[in-house]
Amino acid sequence: MSAGRLLAGLWLALATTLAGATGLPAAYDAIVVQPSGGPARSEFDLTPALNRARAENKRLYVYLGANDCRYCRQYEAFLDKNAKELLPHFRAKYIVVDLRSSLSVPAKDVYIRAGASSLPYAEFQRSIGDERARQLVYPNVWLFDADLKPLMQMPSGAGTFLTVPDQIEILQLVQ
């Protein structure tokens, strides 16, 4: 095998590994939602997750991460490292939803769908009373009941609840 082919094979293996390394760790059994709608509209449909939350009488833990966001990777690594301690708290009350975006997608092109309603990101934020409506920050987490009612105002961005006690408080809705 030539050195060129070997390097190409190694690059492909690395790229595949890195691509698979984005998003919430598999242990969290997240519903992964890829955007639909094409380049001018990245729409994330929460409808199936809401239906499941209603059927299972659970809340939603909705994570909006970007595949090229270092703070997202940091949070995902934290969840992975602390899965043994955190998973019982997630599984007890939450359906975990992983919305997968990219830093290259501007906020004006991000839409959130719930049933028949599809709103641009900023409008969605305002509709749920989220004070961060002015900008899109990664990672972003929302806690909802099964009817998409926000359960608490969440922090977002770098350094977001990166200790086990902080994460457990969030899941227990301690403010």
Secondary structure as GFF3:
##gff-version 3
##sequence-region A 1 175
A	DSSP	alpha_helix	3	20	.	.	.	ID=ss1
A	DSSP	three_ten_helix	26	28	.	.	.	ID=ss2
A	DSSP	beta_strand	31	33	.	.	.	ID=ss3
A	DSSP	beta_strand	42	45	.	.	.	ID=ss4
A	DSSP	alpha_helix	47	56	.	.	.	ID=ss5
A	DSSP	beta_strand	59	66	.	.	.	ID=ss6
A	DSSP	alpha_helix	70	81	.	.	.	ID=ss7
A	DSSP	alpha_helix	83	93	.	.	.	ID=ss8
A	DSSP	beta_strand	94	101	.	.	.	ID=ss9
A	DSSP	three_ten_helix	107	109	.	.	.	ID=ss10
A	DSSP	beta_strand	110	114	.	.	.	ID=ss11
A	DSSP	beta_strand	117	120	.	.	.	ID=ss12
A	DSSP	alpha_helix	121	127	.	.	.	ID=ss13
A	DSSP	beta_strand	140	144	.	.	.	ID=ss14
A	DSSP	alpha_helix	164	171	.	.	.	ID=ss15
###
